[in-house]
Structure formats: C-alpha cells, structure tokens
Amino acid sequence: MYPFERFLHSLKNKVKNKARVEASICEAYLVEETSTFASFYYPDKIETRRTRIPRNVDSGEGSSSTPLISIFNYPGRLGGKAITYFLGQVDLEATHLYILFKLIYTKFLRELNPTTSDAEIDNDIWSTFPT
C-alpha cells in the first residue's frame, strides 16, 4: 500500500456525517491538526497524542518482586495471545540440564574441585540431579 493510500484511508475513517463527506473529512482533519498544534504548548506531564508512550514500547514495568535467579531479571512484558505448551520428555531433560549448567552450581563445583574435568562435573550433575 502506498503512503498516500494509507493517508486517504485514515481520512475516510474520520467521516462521521455521510451526507456531507467532504465537510466531515475537513472538520476531522482540522480538529486533529489543531489539537496537535496546541499540544506543543502543554507541559510534558499532561498526556497528549504527542507525549503519549507508544503502544509497543517496553517500559520494563512488570512484577515488583525480585527474582531469585539472575536469568529472570530482565524487564519485559508479554505480547500476543497466551499459549499453553507442554514439553516432551526429551525437551524437558534438555531444558533441565541447560538450566543446571548455567546456574551457580557448576561454578561452585569448578571452584570446589579445580582439577576435575568438565566431563566429571557433567557426570556429577547427572548423578546429583537425575531427570
């Protein structure tokens, strides 16, 4: 869609009086331009179309509780329709191991036994946290 077609579509959406289409479009356009012009003279604390935060801007406002694990400490919000998804056994095991490897436990094991290899630490995690 070309930009002028999009603009014409927005003008056609502003029609309120079907008997006088041109006058209705002109009136709506003038109201919009006047309100935009006047909004430059309002203080910034007054919300206008110009100072309104866009819909998809992520302000980071969410849960006020502090997460226990640092990987969950990222601002954001949900978007779209909620979908319930159940992991299969293979995906569940892979996710479980990924989280364990990335957590502090592996760092603790490496500090506790600096001479052990990565394979030994992996075996220790498999035996300590079976899935």
C-alpha positions as CSV (number, residue, x, y, z in Angstrom):
1,M,0.0,0.0,0.0
2,Y,1.4,3.4,-1.0
3,P,1.7,6.1,1.7
4,F,-1.0,8.4,0.0
5,E,-3.4,5.4,0.0
6,R,-2.8,4.9,3.7
7,F,-3.4,8.7,4.3
8,L,-6.6,8.6,2.3
9,H,-7.8,5.6,4.3
10,S,-7.2,7.5,7.5
11,L,-9.2,10.4,6.1
12,K,-12.0,8.2,5.1
13,N,-12.1,6.6,8.6
14,K,-12.8,10.1,10.0
15,V,-16.1,10.5,8.2
16,K,-18.9,10.9,10.6
17,N,-21.6,12.7,8.5
18,K,-22.3,10.6,5.4
19,A,-24.5,13.3,3.9
20,R,-21.6,15.8,3.8
21,V,-18.5,13.7,3.3
22,E,-16.1,16.4,2.3
23,A,-17.0,18.7,5.2
24,S,-16.8,15.9,7.7
25,I,-13.3,15.0,6.5
26,C,-12.2,18.7,6.6
27,E,-13.6,19.1,10.1
28,A,-11.9,16.0,11.5
29,Y,-8.6,16.9,9.8
30,L,-8.8,20.5,11.3
31,V,-9.6,19.1,14.8
32,E,-6.6,16.8,14.6
33,E,-4.2,19.5,13.4
34,T,-5.4,22.0,16.0
35,S,-5.1,19.5,18.8
36,T,-1.6,18.6,17.7
37,F,-0.6,22.2,17.4
38,A,-2.0,23.1,20.8
39,S,-0.3,20.1,22.4
40,F,3.1,21.8,21.9
41,Y,2.1,24.4,24.4
42,Y,1.0,22.0,27.2
43,P,3.5,20.9,29.8
44,D,5.1,17.5,29.3
45,K,3.4,16.0,32.3
46,I,0.0,16.3,30.5
47,E,-0.6,13.3,28.3
48,T,-1.4,14.3,24.7
49,R,-1.1,12.4,21.5
50,R,2.4,13.8,21.1
51,T,3.7,12.9,24.6
52,R,1.9,9.5,24.8
53,I,4.1,6.5,25.1
54,P,3.7,4.3,22.0
55,R,1.9,1.0,22.4
56,N,4.8,-1.3,21.8
57,V,7.5,0.5,23.8
58,D,8.7,-1.8,26.5
59,S,8.9,0.3,29.7
60,G,10.1,-2.6,31.8
61,E,7.2,-2.3,34.2
62,G,6.1,-5.6,35.4
63,S,6.2,-7.7,38.5
64,S,7.7,-5.8,41.5
65,S,9.0,-9.0,43.1
66,T,12.7,-9.6,42.9
67,P,13.5,-12.8,41.0
68,L,15.6,-15.4,42.8
69,I,17.7,-16.3,39.8
70,S,19.6,-13.7,37.8
71,I,18.5,-15.1,34.4
72,F,14.9,-14.0,35.2
73,N,16.0,-10.4,36.0
74,Y,15.2,-8.9,32.6
75,P,12.5,-6.2,32.0
76,G,9.7,-7.0,29.6
77,R,6.1,-7.8,29.2
78,L,4.1,-10.5,27.5
79,G,3.0,-9.9,23.9
80,G,0.3,-11.8,22.0
81,K,-2.1,-14.5,22.9
82,A,-1.1,-16.9,25.7
83,I,-0.4,-20.4,24.5
84,T,-0.1,-23.4,26.8
85,Y,2.8,-25.6,25.7
86,F,3.8,-28.9,27.4
87,L,7.4,-30.1,26.8
88,G,8.1,-33.6,25.8
89,Q,10.4,-35.7,27.8
90,V,13.5,-35.0,25.6
91,D,12.8,-31.3,25.6
92,L,12.2,-31.3,29.4
93,E,15.5,-33.1,30.0
94,A,17.4,-30.8,27.7
95,T,15.9,-27.7,29.4
96,H,16.6,-29.1,32.9
97,L,20.3,-29.7,32.1
98,Y,20.7,-26.4,30.4
99,I,19.4,-24.5,33.4
100,L,21.6,-26.6,35.7
101,F,24.7,-26.0,33.6
102,K,24.1,-22.3,33.6
103,L,23.4,-21.9,37.3
104,I,25.8,-21.2,40.1
105,Y,26.1,-24.9,40.9
106,T,28.5,-25.6,38.1
107,K,30.6,-22.6,39.1
108,F,30.6,-23.9,42.7
109,L,31.8,-27.3,41.5
110,R,34.6,-25.8,39.4
111,E,35.8,-23.8,42.4
112,L,35.5,-26.7,44.8
113,N,37.4,-29.1,42.5
114,P,39.6,-27.0,40.2
115,T,41.4,-30.1,38.9
116,T,38.3,-32.0,37.8
117,S,37.4,-32.1,34.1
118,D,34.2,-30.9,32.5
119,A,33.2,-34.4,31.8
120,E,33.5,-35.3,35.5
121,I,31.4,-32.3,36.5
122,D,28.8,-33.3,34.0
123,N,28.7,-36.8,35.4
124,D,28.3,-35.4,38.9
125,I,25.4,-33.2,37.8
126,W,23.8,-36.2,36.1
127,S,24.1,-38.3,39.2
128,T,23.0,-35.5,41.6
129,F,20.1,-34.2,39.6
130,P,18.5,-37.1,37.7
131,T,15.7,-36.2,35.3
